[in-house]
Amino acid sequence: MADSTDAALAPDRIASAQRRTVWVLSLGQVLGGLAFGATLSLGAVLAAEVSGDDAFAGLATAAITLGTAAFAVPMAAFARRSGRRPSLATGMAIALIGVVSVVVAVALGSFPLLLVSFGLIGAGQAANLQTRFAAVDLATDATRGRDLSLVVWATTIGAVLGPNLIEPGEVLGRAVGMPELTGAYLIAVAAQLLAITLYLVALRPDPLKLAQRVVASEARSSTPRIAKADQPRVARYAIFAVAAAHGVMVSVMAMTPVHLLHHGASLSVIGLTISLHVAGMFALSPVFGILADRLGRLPTIMIGQVLLVAALVTASFGAESTTSVTVALVLLGLGWSATTVSGSALLTEASSEVQRTRRQGLSDLTMSLVGATGAILAGLVLSWIGYGGLALVVGVAVIATVLLAPFGRRVPTPAAESAQSSP
């Protein structure tokens, strides 16, 4: 007679838990995206304003990405020990402290405190990144890309709304006596509080803890559903591809608000441009998830590289046109989305359960460090050869991603694996 533990690991119960996990994580991403979008648009502007030098504008995004890097591995280790639920809630709580500290730093005119505050906000971004891996803790080969992409897609709602709440946030901020350009951070505070509550209350059963039980059970059977053979070379490439796409995206995106501001664009236009860019990052992620499940992970990563090339060429040759810059930012987001969704699914499939969480944390660490480096250097490159030159320089990462692709290795499509495992 099966006991309650065996019943909890039945395929239908696992499928039900996975559906619930995807819904909860999707709602959490709406809230996390709202906070991220509200802070992202003004980061470079606040850094330039408080420091008094546009060359330091990129340090805002750099601080966020360095903070994300600093928290990525500890949060992954925390998740492996205690589960996704406490890990995600803790990351959002630290980010909440950072959001409040940004307002204090602007009021005091303290640039060092501002950078530290943005670094703490990086913990929230680390939590947002971790949700895509949480979405596939219980997923199967046939739906891994789709499930991951649905959670990524949910970020669209909050992230697109966030930048467009700058002006309403300013009205609210002035009403309560907040420093100029910090009103939108009130919205971020509310979103962070709601996300913390959601993860603590609703993310049950914890997907990672349940997945660990399933893998332990599968080790005693001949019908694995979640356990995977380890492919370290493929996993390393997946980490590289995701990090390279992130570095390209951050480098160009971080300098866009400053570039547009210098060309006479209003805050509303800047907000709209960033909103469309963020929509490109997330809105079509289910399409790329389905492509990754049907065409394979590597072909979808290559689609992402084509989109990134189109973005960089458009940004370089249309740098003086607000419309061209906006189109480039949308293409940039699409290329990032295709590569991140497919690369994250590939990393999960190429890693055994023992290695999976560690490599996921390493992936988030690597992409954050690359993004931070790109943001720091982007400000210097912008002041040296301009926005168009910056777009061409970062194209080196795209070329490397294509040349290093492990096409000669066995990287089967999920459909092929499903066919092989069928009786």
Secondary structure, 3 states (H helix, E strand, C coil): CCCHHHHHCCHHHHHHHHHHHHHHHHHHHHHHHHHHHHHHHHHHHHHHHHHCCHHHCCHHHHHHHHHHHHHHHHHHHHHHHHCHHHHHHHHHHHHHHHHHHHHHHHHHCCHHHHHHHHHHHHHHHHHHHHHHHHCCCCCCCCCHHHHHHHHHHHHHHHHHHCHHHHHHHHHHHHHCCCCCCCCHHHHHHHHHHHHHHHHHHHCCCCHHHHHHHHHHHHCCCCCCCCCCCCCHHHHHHHHHHHHHHHHHHHHHHHHHHHHHHHCCCCHHHHHHHHHHHHHHHHCCHHHHHHHHHHCCHHHHHHHHHHHHHHHHHHHHHCCCCHHHHHHHHHHHHHHHHHHHHHHHHHHHHCCCHHHHHHHHHHHHHHHHHHHHHHHHHHHHHHHHHHHHHHHHHCHHHHHHHHHCCCCCCCCCCHHHHHHHHCC
